[in-house]
């Protein structure tokens, strides 16, 4: 078992692996498996790292709700004073239900509907991050119908290569996100002329799982040059939103500490009057959570050994979707020979795997912890094969709180109906 745990509050004890002061075995006994488990202490530590790096500056930390939208998680960040970056009306409703302040919400996303715009305007969100000319015109019309003025920032695509997985790259000119850098001046002029639009800032986000600050430094330089051009044209911005994207360690990655990652950007922002906004997601929640799963069967073959577990690609899609690596560790030590296993689920797909070629000392019925599963785990899960989604538990010191009940099979078809005969 690899003792170099990714989650800072995970450690070994006489009761096996513990998250904070709670045994993972005890969590499985109480709530079954598969179950997502999060550490409240790890969430606080991650958020405070951003606070410390931004100390003395007028800055906002807007948690990217898409990374993990559970109300228990959102409520922790709300109590810490976080803002929120949302991409749907549903996420806005979650933020409010969790106690978040709509006035600290920024609304990103390329496909905002009329209903979502109305909802956000009625709630009084801080800013819409507008991603197209058509969206800008629609937002002006919707705000006009409501006799309101919509605060906006244009999400500008700086065409910077983030050097990350192509599926989570968002700042190249070939991506669907944002407006082209060369179009930004014209669109800001258009926005300034619209009667129900108030220009508040500028935004960019070049991608996720970033491990090198250099691309964001380059993007910041380009954005600041545009800000200064706008000021020369009489359009002064109140805030600069530089997105999120700082990566985490899943295996052997070496992400810089938050302060080191932000330092080149903050250096460029020294002496400026604009407020700063960052939208971290994965770096706040990714290494604060794990997926607890139990071994159903061990299959020993001539070419490969398989550990068939009760979690599957519907619970954690990242390995099948991105061929992503997640550390897998035994919850309890076993005095059995370690073998190399394919860790797979019960779903009827060859792509249903959680880990390849892992050396594990396990027996049938043992518990495994799949680490670094706090971000884009539960939020990307599905009910494929009519599988109820996992329970979610938050650990706070010596206590464990069920923050989402396991779904029942009946709940999966509760909104469906049989076709009548005849």
C-alpha positions as CSV (number, residue, x, y, z in Angstrom):
1,X,0.0,0.0,0.0
2,X,1.3,3.4,-1.0
3,X,1.7,5.4,2.2
4,X,2.3,8.7,0.3
5,X,-1.4,9.6,0.6
6,X,-2.8,12.4,-1.6
7,X,-5.5,13.5,0.9
8,X,-3.8,15.5,3.6
9,X,-6.1,14.3,6.4
10,X,-5.9,10.6,5.4
11,X,-3.7,8.5,7.6
12,X,-3.1,4.9,8.9
13,X,-4.2,3.8,12.4
14,X,-4.9,0.6,14.3
15,X,-8.4,0.8,12.8
16,X,-7.0,0.9,9.2
17,X,-7.2,4.1,7.1
18,X,-8.8,7.1,8.8
19,X,-10.0,10.3,7.3
20,X,-9.5,12.9,10.0
21,X,-10.5,10.9,13.1
22,X,-13.0,8.6,11.4
23,X,-12.3,5.1,10.2
24,X,-13.2,4.4,6.6
25,X,-14.4,1.0,7.7
26,X,-16.8,2.6,10.1
27,X,-18.2,4.8,7.3
28,X,-18.8,1.7,5.1
29,X,-20.5,-0.1,8.0
30,X,-22.8,2.9,8.5
31,X,-23.5,3.9,5.0
32,X,-22.5,1.0,2.7
33,X,-20.5,1.4,-0.5
34,X,-19.8,2.8,-2.9
35,X,-19.7,6.1,-1.0
36,X,-18.0,9.4,-1.6
37,X,-16.3,10.7,1.5
38,X,-15.0,14.2,2.0
39,X,-12.8,15.9,4.7
40,X,-14.1,19.2,6.0
41,X,-10.6,20.0,7.3
42,X,-9.1,19.5,3.9
43,X,-11.6,21.8,2.3
44,X,-10.8,24.5,4.8
45,X,-7.0,24.0,4.3
46,X,-7.3,24.4,0.6
47,X,-9.5,27.5,0.8
48,X,-7.2,29.1,3.3
49,X,-4.2,28.6,1.0
50,X,-5.9,30.9,-1.5
51,X,-6.9,33.4,1.2
52,X,-3.3,33.6,2.4
53,X,-1.9,34.0,-1.1
54,X,-4.3,36.9,-1.7
55,X,-4.0,38.5,1.7
56,X,-3.9,42.3,1.5
57,X,-5.6,42.4,-2.0
58,X,-9.1,43.2,-2.9
59,X,-9.9,39.7,-4.3
60,X,-12.7,37.2,-4.5
61,X,-12.4,33.4,-4.4
62,X,-15.4,32.0,-6.3
63,X,-15.6,28.3,-6.0
64,X,-16.3,26.5,-9.3
65,X,-19.5,24.7,-8.4
66,X,-19.2,22.2,-11.3
67,X,-16.3,20.5,-9.5
68,X,-18.6,19.3,-6.7
69,X,-22.0,20.7,-6.1
70,X,-23.2,18.9,-3.0
71,X,-24.9,21.2,-0.6
72,X,-22.7,20.0,2.3
73,X,-19.6,21.0,0.3
74,X,-21.1,24.3,-0.8
75,X,-22.1,25.2,2.7
76,X,-18.6,24.8,4.0
77,X,-17.3,27.3,1.4
78,X,-20.2,29.7,2.0
79,X,-19.3,29.8,5.7
80,X,-15.7,30.5,4.7
81,X,-16.9,33.6,2.8
82,X,-16.5,32.2,-0.7
83,X,-18.2,33.4,-3.8
84,X,-19.3,30.9,-6.4
85,X,-18.7,30.4,-10.2
86,X,-21.8,28.7,-11.7
87,X,-22.7,27.4,-15.2
88,X,-26.4,26.8,-14.9
89,X,-29.6,27.9,-13.1
90,X,-29.6,24.6,-11.2
91,X,-26.1,25.4,-9.8
92,X,-27.4,28.9,-8.7
93,X,-30.4,27.2,-6.9
94,X,-27.9,24.9,-5.1
95,X,-25.7,27.8,-4.0
96,X,-28.7,29.6,-2.5
97,X,-30.0,26.5,-0.9
98,X,-26.6,26.0,0.7
99,X,-26.5,29.5,2.2
100,X,-24.4,31.1,-0.5
101,X,-24.7,34.8,-1.3
102,X,-26.0,35.5,-4.8
103,X,-24.2,38.8,-4.8
104,X,-21.0,36.8,-4.8
105,X,-22.0,34.7,-7.8
106,X,-20.5,34.9,-11.3
107,X,-22.4,33.1,-14.1
108,X,-20.2,31.5,-16.8
109,X,-21.2,29.1,-19.6
110,X,-21.8,29.3,-23.3
111,X,-25.5,28.4,-23.4
112,X,-27.4,30.5,-20.8
113,X,-31.1,30.2,-21.4
114,X,-33.7,33.0,-21.1
115,X,-35.1,31.3,-18.0
116,X,-31.6,31.1,-16.4
117,X,-30.9,34.8,-17.2
118,X,-34.2,35.8,-15.6
119,X,-33.4,33.7,-12.5
120,X,-30.0,35.2,-12.1
121,X,-31.2,38.7,-12.6
122,X,-34.0,38.3,-10.1
123,X,-31.5,36.9,-7.6
124,X,-29.1,39.8,-8.1
125,X,-25.9,37.9,-9.0
126,X,-22.6,39.7,-9.1
127,X,-21.8,39.3,-12.8
128,X,-22.6,37.4,-16.0
129,X,-19.5,36.1,-17.8
130,X,-20.8,36.6,-21.4
131,X,-19.4,34.2,-24.0
132,X,-20.8,35.4,-27.3
133,X,-22.3,38.4,-29.1
134,X,-25.7,36.6,-29.3
135,X,-25.7,36.1,-25.6
136,X,-24.9,39.7,-25.0
137,X,-27.9,40.8,-27.1
138,X,-30.2,38.3,-25.4
139,X,-29.1,39.4,-22.0
140,X,-29.8,43.0,-22.8
141,X,-33.3,42.1,-24.0
142,X,-34.1,40.0,-21.0
143,X,-32.9,42.6,-18.6
144,X,-34.9,45.2,-20.4
145,X,-38.1,43.2,-20.1
146,X,-37.4,43.0,-16.3
147,X,-36.5,46.7,-16.1
148,X,-33.1,45.8,-14.7
149,X,-29.5,46.3,-15.8
150,X,-27.3,43.2,-16.1
151,X,-23.6,43.5,-14.9
152,X,-21.3,41.7,-17.3
153,X,-17.8,40.7,-18.1
154,X,-16.8,39.4,-21.5
155,X,-15.0,36.0,-21.2
156,X,-12.2,36.7,-23.6
157,X,-10.3,33.8,-25.2
158,X,-6.6,34.7,-25.0
159,X,-5.6,31.8,-27.4
160,X,-3.0,30.5,-24.9
161,X,-2.1,26.8,-24.8
162,X,-2.6,25.5,-21.2
163,X,-0.6,22.3,-21.8
164,X,-3.3,20.1,-20.3
165,X,-5.7,17.4,-21.5
166,X,-7.5,18.5,-24.7
167,X,-10.9,17.8,-23.2
168,X,-10.3,20.3,-20.4
169,X,-8.5,23.0,-22.5
170,X,-10.7,26.0,-22.8
171,X,-8.6,29.0,-23.9
172,X,-7.5,28.2,-27.5
173,X,-9.2,29.8,-30.4
174,X,-10.6,26.4,-31.5
175,X,-12.5,25.9,-28.2
176,X,-16.2,26.8,-27.9
177,X,-15.6,29.0,-24.9
178,X,-15.3,32.8,-24.7
179,X,-15.1,35.4,-27.4
180,X,-12.1,35.8,-29.7
181,X,-9.4,38.1,-28.4
182,X,-9.5,40.1,-31.7
183,X,-13.3,40.6,-31.3
184,X,-13.2,41.8,-27.7
185,X,-12.8,45.5,-28.4
186,X,-15.8,45.6,-30.8
187,X,-18.0,43.6,-28.4
188,X,-17.1,45.9,-25.4
189,X,-18.1,48.9,-27.6
190,X,-21.4,47.1,-28.4
191,X,-21.9,46.3,-24.7
192,X,-21.3,50.0,-23.7
193,X,-24.1,51.1,-26.1
194,X,-26.7,48.6,-24.9
195,X,-29.2,50.2,-22.5
196,X,-29.6,47.3,-20.1
197,X,-26.0,46.2,-19.8
198,X,-23.4,47.5,-17.3
199,X,-19.8,46.6,-18.0
200,X,-18.2,45.4,-14.8
201,X,-15.1,43.5,-15.8
202,X,-13.3,41.0,-18.0
203,X,-12.8,37.3,-17.6
204,X,-10.7,34.4,-19.0
205,X,-10.2,30.8,-18.2
206,X,-7.8,28.7,-20.2
207,X,-8.3,25.2,-18.9
208,X,-8.2,22.8,-16.0
209,X,-5.5,20.7,-14.2
210,X,-2.8,23.3,-14.9
211,X,0.6,22.4,-13.4
212,X,2.7,25.3,-14.8
213,X,2.0,29.0,-14.0
214,X,3.6,30.1,-17.3
215,X,0.5,29.8,-19.5
216,X,-1.7,31.8,-17.0
217,X,1.1,34.4,-16.8
218,X,1.0,34.8,-20.6
219,X,-2.8,34.9,-20.5
220,X,-2.8,37.6,-17.8
221,X,-0.4,39.8,-19.8
222,X,-2.7,39.6,-22.8
223,X,-5.8,40.4,-20.7
224,X,-4.1,43.3,-19.0
225,X,-3.0,44.8,-22.3
226,X,-6.7,44.6,-23.4
227,X,-7.8,46.2,-20.2
228,X,-5.5,49.1,-20.7
229,X,-6.7,49.5,-24.3
230,X,-10.3,49.6,-23.1
231,X,-9.4,52.2,-20.5
232,X,-7.9,54.4,-23.3
233,X,-11.2,54.1,-25.1
234,X,-13.1,55.3,-22.0
235,X,-14.2,51.8,-20.8
236,X,-12.9,51.4,-17.3
237,X,-13.3,47.9,-15.7
238,X,-14.0,47.2,-12.1
239,X,-12.7,43.7,-11.9
240,X,-10.5,41.2,-13.6
241,X,-11.5,37.5,-13.4
242,X,-8.6,35.1,-14.2
243,X,-10.6,31.9,-13.8
244,X,-9.2,28.8,-12.1
245,X,-7.6,25.7,-13.3
246,X,-4.7,25.0,-10.8
247,X,-4.1,21.2,-10.9
248,X,-3.7,18.7,-8.1
249,X,-1.5,15.6,-7.7
250,X,-3.2,12.4,-8.8
251,X,-0.1,10.3,-9.2
252,X,3.3,11.9,-9.7
253,X,2.3,15.4,-10.8
254,X,4.0,18.2,-9.1
255,X,1.5,21.1,-8.9
256,X,3.0,24.3,-7.4
257,X,1.6,25.6,-4.1
258,X,-1.2,28.1,-4.5
259,X,1.0,31.0,-3.6
260,X,3.7,30.0,-6.1
261,X,1.1,29.4,-8.8
262,X,-0.6,32.8,-8.3
263,X,2.7,34.8,-7.8
264,X,3.4,35.6,-11.5
265,X,-0.2,36.8,-12.1
266,X,-0.3,38.8,-8.9
267,X,3.1,40.4,-9.7
268,X,1.6,41.7,-13.0
269,X,-1.5,43.0,-11.1
270,X,0.6,45.0,-8.6
271,X,-0.5,48.6,-8.4
272,X,-3.7,48.2,-10.4
273,X,-7.0,49.5,-9.2
274,X,-9.2,46.6,-10.5
275,X,-10.5,44.0,-8.1
276,X,-9.3,40.4,-8.7
277,X,-11.4,37.3,-9.0
278,X,-10.3,33.7,-9.1
279,X,-12.5,30.6,-9.8
280,X,-10.7,27.5,-8.3
281,X,-12.6,24.2,-8.3
282,X,-10.4,21.1,-8.5
283,X,-7.7,22.6,-6.3
284,X,-10.2,23.2,-3.5
285,X,-12.1,19.9,-3.5
286,X,-10.1,17.3,-5.6
287,X,-7.8,16.1,-2.9
288,X,-10.4,16.5,-0.1
289,X,-12.4,13.5,-1.2
290,X,-12.2,9.8,-2.0
291,X,-14.5,7.0,-3.3
292,X,-14.9,4.1,-0.9
293,X,-15.7,0.8,-2.7
294,X,-15.8,-2.9,-1.8
295,X,-14.3,-5.9,-3.6
296,X,-17.1,-8.1,-4.9
297,X,-15.0,-10.7,-6.6
298,X,-11.3,-11.5,-7.4
299,X,-10.8,-13.1,-10.8
300,X,-7.4,-14.6,-11.5
301,X,-6.7,-15.1,-15.2
302,X,-3.8,-16.2,-17.3
303,X,-3.0,-12.7,-18.5
304,X,-4.6,-10.4,-16.0
305,X,-6.1,-10.5,-12.5
306,X,-9.3,-8.5,-12.0
307,X,-10.6,-7.0,-8.8
308,X,-14.3,-6.5,-9.5
309,X,-15.6,-3.8,-7.1
310,X,-19.0,-2.3,-6.4
311,X,-18.1,1.1,-7.8
312,X,-18.1,1.6,-11.6
313,X,-17.6,4.1,-14.4
314,X,-21.1,5.5,-13.6
315,X,-19.8,6.5,-10.2
316,X,-16.4,7.8,-11.3
317,X,-16.2,8.6,-15.0
318,X,-12.8,10.2,-15.2
319,X,-10.8,7.0,-15.8
320,X,-13.0,5.8,-18.7
321,X,-13.4,9.4,-20.0
322,X,-9.9,10.7,-19.8
323,X,-7.9,7.5,-19.0
324,X,-7.3,9.4,-15.8
325,X,-5.2,8.0,-13.0
326,X,-6.5,7.7,-9.4
327,X,-4.4,6.2,-6.6
328,X,-6.1,3.1,-5.1
329,X,-5.2,2.0,-1.6
330,X,-6.3,-0.8,0.7
331,X,-8.4,0.4,3.7
332,X,-7.0,-2.4,5.9
333,X,-3.6,-4.2,5.6
334,X,-3.9,-7.9,4.7
335,X,-1.2,-10.6,5.2
336,X,-1.8,-11.9,1.7
337,X,0.5,-11.8,-1.3
338,X,0.3,-8.6,-3.3
339,X,-0.8,-9.1,-6.9
340,X,-1.3,-6.8,-9.8
341,X,-5.0,-6.2,-10.5
342,X,-7.2,-4.4,-13.0
343,X,-9.8,-2.6,-10.8
344,X,-13.1,-2.8,-12.6
345,X,-16.8,-2.3,-12.0
346,X,-19.9,-4.4,-12.8
347,X,-21.1,-2.3,-15.8
348,X,-21.5,-4.0,-19.1
349,X,-18.8,-2.0,-20.9
350,X,-15.1,-2.9,-21.6
351,X,-14.3,0.7,-20.7
352,X,-15.7,0.2,-17.1
353,X,-12.4,0.4,-15.2
354,X,-11.2,2.5,-12.3
355,X,-7.5,1.6,-12.3
356,X,-5.1,-0.5,-14.4
357,X,-2.3,-2.8,-13.1
358,X,-2.4,-1.9,-9.4
359,X,-0.4,-3.9,-6.9
360,X,-2.8,-4.7,-4.0
361,X,-2.9,-7.1,-1.1
362,X,-6.6,-7.8,-1.0
363,X,-9.3,-10.5,-0.5
364,X,-12.9,-10.7,-1.5
365,X,-15.0,-8.3,0.6
366,X,-12.1,-5.9,1.4
367,X,-12.6,-2.1,1.1
368,X,-10.5,0.1,-1.3
369,X,-10.2,3.8,-1.3
370,X,-10.0,5.6,-4.7
371,X,-8.2,8.8,-3.9
372,X,-8.4,12.3,-5.3
373,X,-12.0,11.8,-6.2
374,X,-13.5,14.9,-4.7
375,X,-13.7,16.9,-8.0
376,X,-15.6,15.7,-11.1
377,X,-16.6,12.5,-9.3
378,X,-20.2,12.7,-8.0
379,X,-21.0,15.6,-10.3
380,X,-20.2,13.5,-13.4
381,X,-21.9,10.3,-12.2
382,X,-24.8,8.7,-13.9
383,X,-27.4,6.0,-13.5
384,X,-26.2,3.9,-16.4
385,X,-27.3,0.2,-16.0
386,X,-30.0,1.5,-13.6
387,X,-27.4,1.9,-10.9
388,X,-28.4,4.2,-7.9
389,X,-25.7,6.8,-7.4
390,X,-23.5,6.7,-4.4
391,X,-24.0,8.1,-0.9
392,X,-21.9,11.1,0.1
393,X,-20.5,11.7,3.6
394,X,-18.6,14.6,5.1
395,X,-16.2,13.9,7.9
396,X,-15.7,16.7,10.5
397,X,-13.2,15.7,13.1
398,X,-14.6,12.6,14.9
399,X,-18.0,12.9,13.3
400,X,-19.4,11.7,10.0
401,X,-22.4,13.4,8.4
402,X,-24.5,11.9,5.6
403,X,-24.8,14.8,3.1
404,X,-26.5,12.8,0.4
405,X,-28.5,9.6,0.8
406,X,-27.8,6.8,-1.6
407,X,-30.4,6.7,-4.3
408,X,-33.0,3.9,-4.5
409,X,-33.8,2.0,-7.6
410,X,-37.4,3.1,-7.3
411,X,-36.3,6.8,-7.3
412,X,-34.6,6.3,-10.7
413,X,-37.9,5.5,-12.5
414,X,-40.2,7.6,-10.3
415,X,-40.7,10.2,-13.1
416,X,-41.4,7.5,-15.7
417,X,-44.6,5.7,-16.6
418,X,-45.6,2.6,-18.5
419,X,-47.3,3.0,-21.8
420,X,-51.0,2.3,-21.5
421,X,-52.4,-0.7,-23.3
422,X,-54.7,-0.4,-26.3
